[in-house]
Amino acid sequence: MSLRNSKSYKTLEAELEKRLVDKVTNLGGLAWKFTSQGTVGVPDRIILFCGKIFFVEMKAPGKDLREIQQWRKHQLEREGFTVLRLRTKEEVDEFVDHLVHAEIQSQRESERRIAEIFGTKREGDQNAI
């Protein structure tokens, strides 16, 4: 049986997602489960914190976005949103640490830095990687 279909893969993603939700809500933010009836491939969570919105897809270590998820990521980035893929506890913790520091930074600078760390970019952002 492949890792993708194994219980350990789903369990690991669920643990990472719970960690993210717990940390964000403990800071007073919102970490809503994102489902869109009739639209497949949307990110797992919408994070709302201090006037900022982040879309987050949880993946087990070594797992990449499926083709439809890559397309949805592109659609959201084209609209100016930040979309992240988090695969480890360390990435979750680092993302949440940046949320805390984002309170004192400008929105544009904090989003640029998060995108830099996690290898994402917003379409049209000349400063992103």
C-alpha positions in Angstrom: 0.0 0.0 0.0 1.4 3.4 -0.9 2.0 6.1 1.8 -0.5 8.3 0.1 -3.3 5.9 0.9 -2.1 4.7 4.3 -3.6 5.7 7.6 -0.2 7.2 8.7 -0.3 9.7 5.9 -3.8 11.0 6.8 -3.0 10.8 10.5 0.1 12.9 10.1 -1.7 15.5 8.0 -4.5 15.6 10.7 -2.0 16.1 13.5 -0.3 19.0 11.6 -3.7 20.6 10.9 -4.7 20.3 14.6 -1.4 21.8 15.6 -2.0 24.8 13.2 -5.6 25.3 14.4 -4.6 25.1 18.1 -1.7 27.5 17.8 -3.7 30.1 15.7 -6.8 30.0 17.9 -4.6 30.3 21.0 -3.3 33.6 19.6 -6.9 34.8 19.0 -6.9 34.1 15.3 -9.3 32.1 13.2 -8.4 28.9 11.4 -11.5 27.9 9.5 -11.8 24.6 7.6 -12.3 25.5 4.0 -14.7 23.6 1.9 -16.4 24.9 -1.2 -19.3 22.8 -2.4 -18.8 21.9 -6.0 -15.2 23.1 -6.1 -12.4 20.6 -5.6 -8.8 21.3 -4.7 -9.3 24.3 -2.4 -6.8 24.6 0.5 -7.5 22.9 3.8 -7.7 26.1 6.0 -8.3 29.8 5.8 -6.2 31.6 8.5 -7.5 35.0 9.5 -5.2 36.9 11.9 -4.7 40.6 12.5 -6.4 41.7 9.3 -4.5 39.2 7.1 -5.8 36.2 5.2 -3.7 33.1 4.4 -4.9 29.9 2.6 -3.1 26.8 3.9 -2.8 23.4 2.5 -1.5 20.7 4.8 0.6 17.9 3.4 2.7 15.1 4.9 6.4 15.5 4.5 7.5 14.8 1.0 4.0 15.2 -0.5 3.3 17.8 -3.1 0.1 19.5 -4.2 -2.0 17.6 -6.7 -2.5 19.2 -10.1 -6.0 20.6 -9.2 -4.5 22.0 -5.9 -1.8 23.7 -7.9 -4.4 25.3 -10.1 -6.5 26.5 -7.2 -3.3 27.9 -5.6 -2.6 29.8 -8.8 -6.1 31.1 -8.9 -5.9 32.4 -5.4 -2.5 34.0 -5.9 -3.7 35.7 -9.1 -6.3 37.3 -6.9 -3.6 38.6 -4.5 -3.9 36.0 -1.7 -1.0 34.1 -0.1 -1.3 30.3 -0.3 1.0 28.1 1.7 1.8 24.4 1.9 2.9 23.3 5.3 4.4 19.8 5.7 6.1 19.7 9.1 5.6 20.7 12.7 8.6 23.1 12.3 6.9 24.8 9.3 3.7 25.2 11.3 5.6 26.6 14.2 7.6 29.0 12.0 4.4 30.2 10.2 2.7 30.9 13.6 5.8 32.7 14.9 5.6 34.9 11.8 1.9 35.6 12.5 2.9 36.9 16.0 5.5 39.2 14.5 3.1 40.3 11.8 1.2 42.4 14.3 4.1 44.9 14.3 5.0 44.7 10.6 3.2 46.0 7.6 0.9 43.5 5.9 2.8 43.6 2.7 6.2 43.0 4.3 5.0 40.1 6.5 3.3 38.4 3.6 6.4 38.8 1.4 8.6 37.2 4.2 6.2 34.3 4.7 6.1 33.7 0.9 9.9 33.8 0.9 10.3 31.3 3.7 7.8 28.8 2.2 8.7 29.2 -1.4 5.5 30.8 -2.5 4.8 34.0 -4.4 1.9 36.2 -5.2 1.5 36.7 -8.9 2.8 40.1 -10.0 4.9 40.6 -6.8 8.3 41.6 -8.2 9.9 41.1 -4.8 8.7 37.6 -4.2 10.8 34.6 -5.2 
